Amino acid sequence: MRNGLADRVLHSEFSSSERRKYRHNYAKLALLIGASLLWYAPAESRGDLLVADRLSYSVYRYSDTGTLLNTVIDHSLDIYQADGITLSPDSRQLYVASSLANQVMRYDYNAANGTVSNASVFADANDGLSFPNDIKFSPDGSTIYIANLSSIKGGVSRFHLDGSSAGSKLQLSTP
């Protein structure tokens, strides 16, 4: 549940400079209460921080010094309760896990200016996702692993880069 200030900021009752200030502070607070983070340093960048904010359904990009550079994804229900975020090994695609929508979104990512395009569902509940959380690439970059937090359908789903299955779900051992 959002607090009153967050609702007012998100619904534009403030000037654009005030919204930027509050979003910046809100993102900092989100780091403490459950935002997903991703540091990356592609060749054309000194190193940026991408923050997936679960409460505003947004992704923010910060400089290596902590300055808000831009909003990469703004209030998208495609990333409803974002829990995981990662870039492809070549930094050309951004993946965001939407836990409550039971899907992982894939975007073409422009690392030079921090923008996305071509949003698509990479995998969803039809592919076995159940409350997807963390996303990781295999060391060779050929397989994507997605952790599922559901107590019934948990485990780690495996996918090829084209979204096809890379094998059965890895199950966690039970005590």
HUMOJO-V588576 format. One record per residue. N is the residue number from 1. RES is the residue in one letter. SS is DSSP state (alpha for helix, beta for strand, coil for the rest). Layout:
n=(N/N)
res=(RES/RES)
ss=(SS/SS)
//
This chain:
n=(1/2/3/4/5/6/7/8/9/10/11/12/13/14/15/16/17/18/19/20/21/22/23/24/25/26/27/28/29/30/31/32/33/34/35/36/37/38/39/40/41/42/43/44/45/46/47/48/49/50/51/52/53/54/55/56/57/58/59/60/61/62/63/64/65/66/67/68/69/70/71/72/73/74/75/76/77/78/79/80/81/82/83/84/85/86/87/88/89/90/91/92/93/94/95/96/97/98/99/100/101/102/103/104/105/106/107/108/109/110/111/112/113/114/115/116/117/118/119/120/121/122/123/124/125/126/127/128/129/130/131/132/133/134/135/136/137/138/139/140/141/142/143/144/145/146/147/148/149/150/151/152/153/154/155/156/157/158/159/160/161/162/163/164/165/166/167/168/169/170/171/172/173/174/175)
res=(M/R/N/G/L/A/D/R/V/L/H/S/E/F/S/S/S/E/R/R/K/Y/R/H/N/Y/A/K/L/A/L/L/I/G/A/S/L/L/W/Y/A/P/A/E/S/R/G/D/L/L/V/A/D/R/L/S/Y/S/V/Y/R/Y/S/D/T/G/T/L/L/N/T/V/I/D/H/S/L/D/I/Y/Q/A/D/G/I/T/L/S/P/D/S/R/Q/L/Y/V/A/S/S/L/A/N/Q/V/M/R/Y/D/Y/N/A/A/N/G/T/V/S/N/A/S/V/F/A/D/A/N/D/G/L/S/F/P/N/D/I/K/F/S/P/D/G/S/T/I/Y/I/A/N/L/S/S/I/K/G/G/V/S/R/F/H/L/D/G/S/S/A/G/S/K/L/Q/L/S/T/P)
ss=(coil/coil/coil/alpha/alpha/alpha/alpha/alpha/alpha/alpha/coil/coil/coil/coil/coil/alpha/alpha/alpha/alpha/alpha/alpha/alpha/alpha/alpha/alpha/alpha/alpha/alpha/alpha/alpha/alpha/alpha/alpha/coil/coil/beta/beta/beta/beta/beta/coil/coil/coil/coil/coil/coil/coil/beta/beta/beta/beta/beta/beta/coil/coil/coil/coil/beta/beta/beta/beta/beta/coil/coil/coil/coil/coil/beta/beta/beta/beta/beta/beta/coil/coil/coil/alpha/alpha/alpha/coil/coil/beta/beta/beta/beta/beta/beta/coil/coil/coil/coil/coil/beta/beta/beta/beta/beta/beta/coil/coil/coil/coil/beta/beta/beta/beta/beta/beta/beta/beta/coil/coil/coil/coil/beta/beta/beta/beta/beta/beta/beta/beta/beta/beta/alpha/alpha/alpha/coil/coil/coil/coil/beta/beta/beta/beta/beta/beta/coil/coil/coil/coil/coil/beta/beta/beta/beta/beta/beta/coil/coil/coil/coil/coil/coil/beta/beta/beta/beta/beta/beta/coil/coil/coil/coil/beta/coil/coil/coil/coil/beta/coil/coil/coil/coil/coil)
//
